[in-house]
Amino acid sequence: MSEPNQVQILLKECMKLQNNILDNIFLLSNRHDSIELIKKNLAGEVNPLLLHVIKQLPEKMKISLLPDIIEIMKNLDGNTKLCQDIVLSMDKEWLKNNIWLYSKHVFNDQDYQSFGIFMYLFNSISEELSKKLAILALESDDEDVREIGQIYFNKYPESNL
């Protein structure tokens, strides 16, 4: 079998698999108990493949899962980027207006790592969110957290208080 034919076969197989995934996601999104089942699977050690599935779910379902996604995202591990991708796959306007309410509890711990993760995320959503987090970081008792706020305002001097 020639090389182009092998590639064509692989491509067709990938498209078939993707079609099956989309069919299953459609079925999953129409079940009344799917959110609770997904939440159970997000407890403990999280399978990254589940996060890939969540990214493809309808917006309404992702919003329902957002508190769980935020809890997973705040820990810097292999799932952090996947969780950020899920959040960034959501409507930007909705995020601008709501993500702070879902995530502000994370900042109570004054954790440098969490501030850094969310600064990266907020920079991708809006300047207002980034500035709000930078101001909060500057008010921290933790020197490392304050540094995140200082870095932000050094990088974006036009945003200075």
C-alpha positions in Angstrom: 0.0 0.0 0.0 1.4 3.4 -0.9 2.1 6.1 1.6 -0.6 8.5 0.4 -3.2 5.7 0.7 -2.2 4.9 4.3 -2.5 8.6 5.2 -5.9 8.7 3.5 -7.1 5.6 5.5 -5.8 7.1 8.7 -7.5 10.3 8.0 -10.9 8.6 7.3 -10.5 6.6 10.5 -9.9 9.8 12.5 -13.0 11.4 11.0 -15.1 8.3 11.9 -13.8 8.4 15.4 -14.5 12.1 15.7 -18.0 11.6 14.4 -18.6 8.9 17.0 -17.3 11.3 19.7 -19.6 14.0 18.6 -22.6 11.6 18.6 -21.7 10.5 22.1 -21.3 14.1 23.3 -24.7 14.9 21.9 -26.2 12.0 23.7 -24.4 12.9 26.9 -25.5 16.5 26.7 -29.2 15.4 26.5 -29.1 13.3 29.6 -30.4 14.9 32.8 -27.9 13.1 35.0 -24.7 13.8 33.0 -23.5 16.8 35.0 -23.6 14.9 38.3 -21.8 11.9 36.7 -19.1 14.2 35.2 -18.7 16.0 38.6 -18.1 12.6 40.3 -15.4 11.8 37.7 -13.7 15.1 38.3 -13.2 14.2 42.0 -9.8 12.8 42.9 -7.4 12.0 40.1 -8.7 13.5 36.9 -8.4 11.8 33.6 -7.3 14.4 31.0 -9.4 12.7 28.4 -12.5 13.7 30.4 -11.3 17.3 30.2 -11.1 17.0 26.4 -14.7 15.8 26.4 -15.8 18.7 28.7 -14.3 21.2 26.3 -16.6 19.9 23.5 -19.8 20.1 25.7 -22.4 22.8 25.2 -21.8 26.1 26.9 -24.5 25.6 29.5 -22.9 22.4 30.7 -19.4 24.0 30.9 -20.9 26.7 33.0 -22.4 24.1 35.4 -18.9 22.5 35.6 -17.0 25.7 36.0 -16.5 25.5 39.8 -15.0 22.0 39.4 -12.8 23.1 36.5 -11.5 26.1 38.6 -10.7 23.8 41.5 -8.7 21.5 39.2 -7.0 24.4 37.4 -5.7 26.1 40.5 -3.3 23.2 41.0 -0.3 23.5 38.7 -0.2 20.0 37.1 -0.8 18.5 33.7 -4.4 19.4 33.7 -4.0 23.2 34.3 -3.6 24.0 30.6 -6.5 21.8 29.6 -8.7 23.5 32.2 -7.6 26.9 30.9 -8.5 25.7 27.4 -12.0 24.7 28.6 -12.6 28.1 30.2 -11.2 29.9 27.1 -13.6 27.9 24.9 -16.5 29.7 26.6 -18.1 32.9 25.5 -15.7 35.8 26.2 -18.4 38.3 27.2 -19.9 35.8 29.6 -16.4 35.2 31.1 -15.7 38.9 31.4 -18.9 39.3 33.4 -18.8 36.1 35.5 -15.4 34.4 35.8 -14.4 36.6 38.8 -17.4 35.5 40.8 -16.5 31.8 40.2 -12.8 32.2 40.9 -12.4 34.9 43.6 -12.5 32.3 46.5 -9.2 30.9 45.1 -7.4 34.1 45.9 -8.2 33.9 49.6 -5.4 31.4 50.0 -2.9 34.0 48.9 -1.1 31.3 46.9 1.5 32.5 44.4 0.9 29.6 42.1 -2.9 30.2 41.9 -2.4 33.9 41.3 0.0 33.1 38.5 -2.3 30.6 36.9 -5.3 32.9 37.0 -3.2 36.0 35.8 -2.3 34.0 32.7 -6.0 33.0 32.2 -7.3 36.5 32.9 -4.8 38.1 30.4 -6.5 35.9 27.8 -10.0 37.2 28.7 -9.7 40.9 29.5 -7.5 43.6 30.7 -10.0 44.6 33.3 -9.8 41.1 34.9 -6.0 41.1 34.8 -5.9 44.5 36.4 -8.3 43.6 39.1 -6.2 40.5 40.0 -3.0 42.6 39.9 -4.5 45.1 42.3 -5.6 42.2 44.6 -2.1 40.8 44.4 -0.5 44.1 45.4 -2.7 44.0 48.6 -1.4 40.6 49.6 0.6 39.9 52.7 2.7 37.5 50.7 5.7 39.0 49.0 5.6 36.5 46.1 2.0 37.2 45.4 2.6 41.0 45.5 5.4 40.4 42.9 2.7 39.2 40.5 0.9 42.5 40.8 4.1 44.4 40.4 5.1 42.4 37.3 1.7 43.2 35.7 2.0 46.9 36.3 5.6 47.0 35.1 4.5 45.2 31.9 1.5 47.4 31.4 2.4 50.8 32.9 -0.6 52.4 31.1 -2.8 50.4 33.5 -1.2 51.9 36.6 -3.5 52.8 39.4 
